């Protein structure tokens, strides 16, 4: 049985998580997102953190960068950088319709409760717990809450990169993986849009005058799918397709969205070059590609292993297993790890069903996960 050395109780932790879950905050709704940021900003200020509010742009919500008042006395102080995202994939209304907050046995359900309001709350609550007892981490703490991680952190990446310059460690509160594992490496990712532009014509009377954008896109899709090399860790997926206007019109336009996953920095350069360099197969049809690598690979190194072993030792002290995994999904931990900051990811609530109408966390795991977060903040130096 896991030892509860701090005397924590899961009920108040879950009550705090529920307050955050009750404020729906999809990435695509900046007003809703900012209501969530208002809540967290007030709570972080209440425990003494100075909060920098970064206005949203490009249709996204605000971000907040919370800085501890202690530990900045040295000539070049390095901080613990904590990262949480408060955006969810669930649209407004999910809470009252398809995924209401509820408790069934050991499971608590709700939109974003696992990915990742549960983990974000554990991060905040660890700092609150220390504050109420007059304790401080040995290092200064910077806590960034962003509003667009679910779409690649496109408007917050610069903020995370800025804070990496003064970070000694990065702790990311993504949900725990299967069996409560933490993450010590992730694949990198990219997003691209391929567009084909042909020439419309009547498909019955003058088909020979047309140039089908959909036919050209079929060639491009085959080329893209042929780039897959799963044994080496490269996966290319054409996830959406749009094109054409009517069945009796040779289609003038067609577009697809492409998801790329990579494992090494060399694959990053090679695969971006190949996708951005797509050429038309059909005469008189234009092909254009836009996009970029959104997250570099997060590769485990010696410094990351030292951080993981430290966390594993802390977990062992309370008889809490803490396995590590490599995962294909990306997170903001990709950004910090690629910039050389020792990063430990998936420190959040243990759960399952992320992004689905069965998203939940395990109540019995809240106390040990909270204890681990508190102990990391207490001991990292």
C-alpha positions in Angstrom: 0.0 0.0 0.0 1.2 3.5 -0.8 2.3 5.5 2.2 0.5 8.8 2.8 3.4 10.5 4.6 2.0 14.0 4.2 -1.4 13.2 5.6 -3.1 14.3 2.3 -6.8 13.5 1.5 -8.1 12.9 -2.0 -11.4 14.7 -1.4 -10.2 18.3 -1.2 -7.8 17.7 -4.1 -10.7 16.4 -6.2 -12.9 19.3 -5.2 -10.2 21.7 -6.4 -9.8 19.9 -9.7 -13.6 20.0 -10.1 -13.6 23.8 -9.8 -11.2 23.9 -12.8 -13.1 21.3 -14.8 -16.4 23.3 -14.2 -14.9 26.2 -16.2 -15.0 24.8 -19.8 -12.1 26.1 -21.8 -11.8 24.8 -25.4 -8.8 26.1 -27.3 -11.0 27.6 -29.9 -13.0 29.8 -27.5 -10.7 32.6 -26.2 -13.3 34.2 -24.0 -13.9 30.8 -22.2 -10.2 30.2 -22.1 -9.6 33.6 -20.4 -12.2 32.8 -17.7 -10.1 29.8 -16.9 -6.9 31.9 -16.8 -8.6 34.5 -14.5 -9.3 31.7 -12.0 -5.8 30.4 -12.0 -4.2 33.8 -12.0 -6.1 34.7 -8.9 -5.1 31.5 -7.2 -1.4 31.9 -8.1 -1.4 35.5 -6.9 -3.0 34.4 -3.6 0.1 32.3 -2.9 2.5 35.1 -3.6 3.4 34.6 -7.2 3.9 37.5 -9.6 1.8 36.9 -12.7 2.6 38.2 -16.2 -0.5 38.0 -18.3 0.3 37.6 -22.0 -2.6 38.7 -24.2 -3.9 36.1 -26.7 -3.5 36.5 -30.4 -4.7 34.7 -33.6 -8.0 33.8 -32.0 -6.4 32.2 -29.0 -6.7 32.8 -25.2 -4.2 34.5 -22.9 -1.2 32.8 -21.3 0.1 33.5 -17.8 3.7 33.2 -16.6 3.8 33.0 -12.8 7.1 33.8 -11.0 8.0 33.0 -7.4 9.1 35.9 -5.2 12.0 33.8 -3.8 15.3 32.4 -5.0 16.4 35.1 -7.4 19.3 36.5 -5.3 22.1 34.8 -7.1 24.0 36.2 -10.0 22.5 33.8 -12.5 19.7 31.9 -10.7 18.2 28.9 -12.4 14.6 27.9 -11.8 12.2 24.9 -11.8 10.0 25.5 -14.8 6.6 24.1 -14.5 4.4 23.7 -17.5 0.6 23.2 -17.8 -2.0 23.8 -20.5 -5.5 24.8 -19.6 -7.1 24.4 -23.0 -9.1 21.3 -23.8 -10.4 19.7 -26.9 -14.0 19.5 -25.6 -16.4 22.2 -26.9 -18.6 24.3 -24.6 -21.6 22.3 -23.5 -19.7 19.0 -23.1 -20.0 19.4 -19.3 -23.8 19.6 -19.4 -24.3 17.1 -22.2 -21.9 14.3 -23.1 -19.4 14.4 -20.2 -20.8 15.8 -17.0 -18.6 15.8 -13.9 -19.4 12.6 -12.0 -17.8 10.1 -9.7 -18.2 6.4 -10.3 -16.2 4.2 -7.9 -12.5 5.2 -8.2 -13.1 7.3 -11.3 -13.9 11.0 -11.6 -15.1 12.1 -15.1 -15.2 15.4 -16.8 -14.0 17.3 -19.9 -10.2 17.9 -19.6 -10.0 16.3 -16.2 -7.1 14.1 -17.3 -5.7 16.2 -20.1 -4.8 18.1 -18.2 -6.7 20.1 -15.6 -6.1 17.4 -13.1 -2.4 17.6 -13.5 -2.3 21.4 -13.7 -4.2 21.6 -10.4 -1.7 19.1 -8.8 1.1 21.5 -9.8 -0.7 24.6 -8.4 -1.8 22.7 -5.3 1.7 21.5 -4.5 2.9 25.1 -4.4 -0.2 26.1 -2.3 0.5 23.3 0.2 4.1 24.5 0.6 3.0 28.1 0.9 0.5 27.4 3.6 3.2 25.7 5.7 5.7 28.4 5.2 7.9 26.2 3.0 9.7 27.1 -0.2 11.4 25.0 -2.9 15.1 25.3 -2.8 15.1 26.9 -6.3 12.9 29.7 -7.7 9.8 28.5 -9.6 8.4 29.7 -12.8 5.0 28.3 -13.8 3.7 28.8 -17.3 0.0 28.1 -18.0 -0.8 28.3 -21.7 -4.0 28.2 -23.7 -3.0 26.5 -27.0 -1.1 23.3 -26.3 -3.7 21.2 -27.9 -3.0 22.8 -31.3 0.8 22.8 -31.0 1.4 25.8 -28.7 1.7 28.0 -31.8 1.2 31.3 -29.9 2.9 30.3 -26.6 6.0 28.5 -27.8 8.1 31.7 -27.6 7.1 32.2 -24.0 8.2 28.6 -23.1 11.4 29.1 -25.0 12.1 32.4 -23.2 11.6 30.7 -19.8 13.9 27.8 -20.8 16.8 30.3 -20.7 16.5 30.4 -16.9 15.4 26.9 -16.2 17.4 24.2 -14.5 14.6 21.6 -14.7 11.2 21.3 -16.4 8.3 19.5 -14.9 5.3 19.0 -17.2 1.9 18.0 -15.8 0.5 16.0 -18.7 -1.5 13.0 -17.5 0.3 9.9 -16.3 0.5 7.2 -19.0 -0.6 3.6 -18.7 0.1 2.3 -15.2 1.0 5.8 -13.9 4.1 6.0 -16.0 6.0 9.2 -16.4 7.4 10.2 -19.8 11.2 10.6 -20.5 11.0 10.8 -24.3 8.5 11.7 -27.0 8.4 11.8 -30.8 8.6 15.1 -32.5 5.7 16.3 -34.7 4.8 18.6 -37.6 1.6 19.8 -39.3 1.3 20.6 -43.0 -1.5 21.6 -45.4 -1.2 20.5 -49.0 -3.3 22.3 -51.6 -3.9 21.4 -55.2 -5.4 23.8 -57.7 -6.6 22.6 -61.1 -9.1 23.9 -63.7 -12.9 23.4 -63.5 -15.0 22.2 -66.4 -18.3 20.5 -67.0 -17.7 16.8 -66.4 -20.3 15.8 -68.9 -19.9 18.0 -72.0 -16.2 19.2 -71.6 -14.3 16.9 -69.2 -11.2 17.2 -71.4 -11.0 20.9 -70.6 -10.7 20.3 -66.8 -7.8 19.5 -64.6 -8.9 17.6 -61.5 -7.4 18.8 -58.2 -8.8 15.7 -56.5 -7.0 13.4 -59.0 -3.8 15.3 -58.4 -4.3 15.1 -54.6 -4.8 11.3 -54.9 -1.2 11.1 -56.3 0.1 13.3 -53.5 -1.6 11.2 -50.8 0.0 8.1 -52.2 3.3 9.9 -52.1 2.8 11.0 -48.6 1.7 7.6 -47.4 4.8 6.2 -49.0 7.0 8.3 -46.7 6.0 6.2 -43.7 8.9 4.3 -42.1 7.4 2.9 -38.9 10.5 0.9 -37.9 12.6 4.1 -37.8 9.9 6.1 -36.1 8.6 8.1 -39.0 4.8 8.3 -39.5 2.9 10.4 -42.0 -0.9 10.6 -41.8 -3.2 12.4 -44.1 -6.0 13.1 -41.6 -8.5 15.3 -43.4 -9.4 16.0 -47.1 -11.7 18.7 -48.6 -12.3 19.3 -52.3 -14.7 19.8 -55.1 -18.1 21.5 -55.4 -20.5 19.2 -57.3 -20.4 15.8 -58.8 -20.7 17.1 -62.4 -17.9 19.6 -62.0 -14.2 18.7 -62.5 -12.9 19.9 -59.2 -10.7 23.0 -59.2 -9.4 22.7 -55.6 -8.6 20.1 -53.0 -6.7 20.3 -49.7 -5.5 17.9 -47.1 -4.0 18.2 -43.6 -1.0 16.1 -42.8 0.3 15.0 -39.4 4.0 14.0 -39.2 5.8 12.2 -36.3 9.5 11.8 -36.1 12.1 10.4 -33.6 15.4 12.1 -34.4 16.6 15.6 -35.3 17.9 14.2 -38.6 14.4 13.0 -39.5 13.1 16.5 -38.7 15.1 18.1 -41.5 14.7 15.3 -44.0 10.9 14.9 -43.6 10.2 18.6 -43.6 12.2 18.9 -46.8 10.3 16.1 -48.5 6.9 17.2 -47.6 7.5 20.9 -48.4 9.0 19.8 -51.7 6.1 18.0 -53.1 5.7 18.5 -56.9 2.6 18.0 -59.1 2.2 14.8 -61.1 -0.6 16.1 -63.4 0.1 18.7 -66.0 -1.4 22.2 -65.5 -2.2 21.6 -61.8 -0.5 23.6 -59.0 0.6 22.0 -55.7 1.5 24.2 -52.7 2.5 23.1 -49.2 2.5 25.1 -46.0 3.5 24.0 -42.5 6.3 23.3 -40.2 7.8 21.1 -37.5 5.8 22.1 -34.4 7.7 20.0 -31.9 11.2 18.8 -32.0 11.9 15.2 -30.7 12.2 14.9 -26.9 15.1 12.5 -26.5 16.2 11.0 -23.2 19.7 11.8 -22.2 21.9 11.4 -19.1 20.5 14.6 -17.5 16.9 13.5 -18.0 17.8 10.1 -16.6 19.2 11.7 -13.5 16.0 13.6 -13.0 13.9 10.5 -13.6 15.9 8.5 -11.1 15.5 11.2 -8.5 11.7 11.1 -9.0 11.7 7.3 -9.0 13.6 7.3 -5.6 11.1 9.8 -4.1 8.2 7.6 -5.3 9.8 4.5 -4.0 10.0 6.1 -0.5 6.2 6.0 -0.4 6.0 2.6 -2.1 4.6 4.1 -5.3 5.9 2.5 -8.6 7.0 5.1 -11.2 7.8 3.4 -14.5 9.0 5.4 -17.5 7.8 5.3 -21.1 8.5 6.7 -24.5 5.4 8.0 -26.3 4.5 9.1 -29.8 2.3 12.0 -28.6 3.8 15.5 -28.3 3.7 18.0 -25.5 5.4 21.2 -24.3 8.0 18.9 -22.9 9.3 18.5 -26.4 10.2 22.2 -26.5 12.1 22.2 -23.2 13.9 19.0 -23.8 15.0 20.1 -27.3 16.5 23.2 -25.7 18.6 21.1 -23.3 16.5 21.5 -20.2 16.3 18.2 -18.2 12.6 17.4 -18.5 10.2 15.1 -16.7 6.8 14.8 -18.3 3.4 13.2 -17.5 3.6 14.1 -13.8 -0.1 14.9 -13.8 -3.1 13.0 -12.7 -3.3 9.3 -13.6 -6.3 8.6 -15.8 -7.5 7.4 -19.2 -9.9 8.3 -22.0 -8.3 11.6 -22.8 -10.1 13.6 -25.6 -13.1 11.2 -25.4 -16.5 11.3 -23.7 -15.1 8.8 -21.1 -12.2 11.0 -19.9 -11.5 10.3 -16.3 -8.9 10.2 -13.5 -8.3 7.7 -10.8 -9.1 9.2 -7.4 -7.0 6.6 -5.5 -3.9 7.9 -7.4 -4.3 11.6 -6.5 -2.5 11.5 -3.1 0.6 9.7 -4.3 0.8 11.9 -7.4 0.4 15.0 -5.3 3.0 13.8 -2.8 5.5 13.2 -5.6 5.0 16.7 -7.0 5.4 18.2 -3.5 8.6 16.2 -2.9 10.1 17.1 -6.2 9.6 20.8 -5.4 11.1 20.3 -2.0 14.2 18.4 -3.1 15.3 19.7 -6.5 18.3 21.9 -6.0 
